[in-house]
Amino acid sequence: NSSDDTPDGSVPSNIVVEGLVKDTMREFADAVDTGDFNAIYNNASSEFQRTYTVDETKTAFKAYTDKKKIVVPILNKVEGLDAEFDSPPSIRSEKSLSILVAKGKFNTKPYKTRFDYEYVMRGGEWKLLKLVINIP
């Protein structure tokens, strides 16, 4: 077991959580840029996939794909910035699942990028459960 894998329900370090958040942002930016949400969908948890289809996911973020010339450059700036968590990343339990909660922002310009993500441990990896991104 690597230190990134926390089957005991402990919260991974902020560095690990920030890496997860940035990976999700990168996948989301690619999806918005290409209009292809398959990669982010296929990397998400089975719970996410049971709740939404690829088309529903794509439709949910249509406002972003419609404005991709503005949105993608902002999302791409996340890579060089530090995440500012609203509160320290935490684990909450729901239906015997340990859910990693990561909520905060990146000080991207001209607009801050706010995120509200949740992940669930599947096969030793954190898998996306909730994807909320706000760019004013």
C-alpha positions in Angstrom: 0.0 0.0 0.0 1.3 3.4 -0.9 0.8 6.4 1.3 -1.8 7.7 -1.2 -4.1 4.8 -0.6 -6.1 5.3 2.6 -8.4 2.3 3.1 -8.5 3.0 6.8 -10.7 6.1 6.1 -8.1 8.7 6.9 -7.9 11.8 4.8 -5.1 12.0 2.3 -2.6 14.9 2.5 -3.5 18.2 1.0 -0.9 17.6 -1.7 -2.6 14.3 -2.7 -6.0 15.9 -2.7 -4.8 18.9 -4.7 -3.3 16.5 -7.2 -6.7 14.7 -7.5 -8.4 18.1 -8.0 -5.9 19.2 -10.6 -6.3 15.8 -12.5 -10.1 16.3 -12.5 -9.7 19.9 -13.7 -7.4 18.8 -16.5 -9.8 16.1 -17.6 -12.7 18.6 -17.4 -10.7 21.2 -19.4 -10.0 18.5 -22.1 -13.7 17.5 -22.1 -14.8 21.1 -22.5 -12.2 21.8 -25.2 -13.0 18.7 -27.3 -16.7 18.3 -26.4 -15.9 14.7 -25.6 -16.8 13.8 -22.0 -16.0 10.1 -22.3 -12.6 10.2 -20.5 -13.8 12.1 -17.5 -16.9 9.9 -17.4 -15.0 6.6 -17.7 -12.6 7.7 -14.9 -15.5 8.5 -12.6 -16.9 6.2 -9.9 -19.5 3.5 -10.8 -21.9 5.6 -8.6 -21.4 8.6 -10.9 -21.9 6.4 -14.0 -25.1 4.9 -12.6 -26.5 8.4 -11.8 -25.6 10.1 -15.1 -25.0 9.1 -18.7 -22.1 10.6 -20.8 -24.8 12.7 -22.7 -26.3 14.0 -19.4 -22.8 14.9 -18.2 -22.1 16.7 -21.5 -25.4 18.5 -21.4 -24.9 19.6 -17.8 -21.7 21.4 -18.8 -23.0 22.8 -22.1 -22.6 26.4 -20.8 -18.9 25.7 -20.5 -18.5 24.0 -23.9 -20.4 26.9 -25.5 -17.9 29.3 -24.0 -14.8 27.1 -24.3 -12.7 29.9 -25.8 -13.0 31.7 -22.4 -13.3 28.7 -20.1 -10.5 26.4 -21.3 -7.7 29.0 -20.9 -8.9 29.7 -17.3 -9.1 26.0 -16.5 -5.6 25.5 -17.9 -4.2 28.2 -15.5 -5.2 25.9 -12.5 -2.1 23.7 -13.1 0.3 26.4 -12.0 -1.6 27.5 -8.9 -2.2 26.2 -5.4 -5.7 25.1 -4.4 -7.3 27.2 -1.6 -9.5 24.8 0.3 -12.6 26.4 2.0 -12.0 23.9 4.8 -9.4 21.1 5.0 -10.3 18.1 2.8 -12.3 15.7 4.8 -13.9 12.2 4.8 -17.7 11.9 5.3 -19.5 8.6 5.5 -22.6 7.8 3.5 -24.1 4.3 3.0 -20.9 2.8 4.5 -18.8 4.6 1.9 -15.9 6.9 2.8 -16.3 10.0 0.7 -13.4 12.4 0.2 -14.7 16.0 0.1 -12.6 18.7 -1.6 -14.1 22.2 -1.9 -12.4 25.4 -2.6 -11.0 27.6 -5.4 -8.1 28.5 -7.6 -7.3 32.2 -8.0 -7.4 32.1 -11.8 -7.7 35.3 -13.8 -9.9 37.0 -14.8 -12.3 34.8 -12.8 -11.7 32.5 -9.8 -12.4 28.8 -10.5 -14.5 27.3 -7.7 -14.7 23.6 -7.2 -16.8 21.2 -5.1 -15.6 17.7 -5.7 -16.3 14.4 -4.0 -14.4 11.1 -4.5 -14.9 7.6 -3.4 -12.2 4.9 -2.9 -12.5 2.2 -5.6 -9.9 -0.5 -6.2 -7.2 1.5 -4.3 -8.0 4.7 -6.3 -10.1 7.8 -5.6 -12.8 8.0 -8.2 -14.9 11.0 -8.9 -18.4 11.0 -7.3 -19.4 14.7 -7.5 -18.2 17.3 -10.0 -19.2 20.9 -9.5 -17.2 23.7 -11.1 -18.1 27.4 -11.0 -16.4 30.1 -13.1 -18.5 33.2 -12.8 
